[in-house]
Amino acid sequence: MASSSKLRRNTCSFTGLLLSCLNFTLFILSVSSFAPTILLRTPPTSFGMAFLLVSTISLLSSFIGFYSQLTHFCFITHISLLLASLISLILSILALFTKEKASLSLFKSSRDPKEAKLLVRLECGALMAILILQIVVLVLSCAAHSCWVKEYQELEAKTETSARKRSKRMARVQEEAMVNVNKMEEEKAKEFDGKMRSKYGQSIMETEFEP
């Protein structure tokens, strides 16, 4: 039981460390995914702004994920952002991968067509890398959260057990104290009764022997 708990604790620590590294990598990739869209056209069109929004959601989810690994909070927020980011990434990749020419025209880039195509493909590659990493992060985050929940339940069970033992010990001590008090009271009562008997018994005997 103890070895199983220790193994789970080690697994949780390794998973948390791996998630921190993955979230940091996601943060770097999300920041770098801004560059192709900005280089295509500045200021970007509404289509370009949509891609910047996708990168922003990915950036925010990686930041919240990194923070949640340190504090074990914001799990629901992190998962919600991850799911929103995954959906937007899939749509963005489909738009760039399946309709490259249409996407190029919507970016309205003033650059050379070859440069513009290269930037679009770089953007698509960065988004695909972010998508793969976010799927891994989603799976590991759920596993780590489940591990932390089990650890918390074990800790809570140990706390309840120790509290129960402490209350039993206190009850035993109180019971022993009450027994001791009762014994002392009985001894005092016997001592007092003995004193009273010796005193009044002696007085009665003196009265009887008086002429």
Stockholm file with secondary structure:
# STOCKHOLM 1.0

chainA/1-211         MASSSKLRRNTCSFTGLLLSCLNFTLFILSVSSFAPTILLRTPPTSFGMAFLLVSTISLLSSFIGFYSQLTHFCFITHISLLLASLISLILSILALFTKEKASLSLFKSSRDPKEAKLLVRLECGALMAILILQIVVLVLSCAAHSCWVKEYQELEAKTETSARKRSKRMARVQEEAMVNVNKMEEEKAKEFDGKMRSKYGQSIMETEFEP
#=GR chainA/1-211 SS CHHHHHHHHHHHHHHHHHHHHHHHHHHHHHHHTHHHHHHHCSSCCHHHHHHHHHHHHHHHHHHHHHHHHHHSCCHHHHHHHHHHHHHHHHHHHHHHHHCHHHHHHHHTCCSCHHHHHHHHHHHHHHHHHHHHHHHHHHHHHHHHHHHHHHHHHHHHHHHHHHHHHHHHHHHHHHHHHHHHHHHHHHHHHHHHHHHHHHHHHHHHHHHHHCC
#=GC SS_cons         CHHHHHHHHHHHHHHHHHHHHHHHHHHHHHHHTHHHHHHHCSSCCHHHHHHHHHHHHHHHHHHHHHHHHHHSCCHHHHHHHHHHHHHHHHHHHHHHHHCHHHHHHHHTCCSCHHHHHHHHHHHHHHHHHHHHHHHHHHHHHHHHHHHHHHHHHHHHHHHHHHHHHHHHHHHHHHHHHHHHHHHHHHHHHHHHHHHHHHHHHHHHHHHHHCC
//
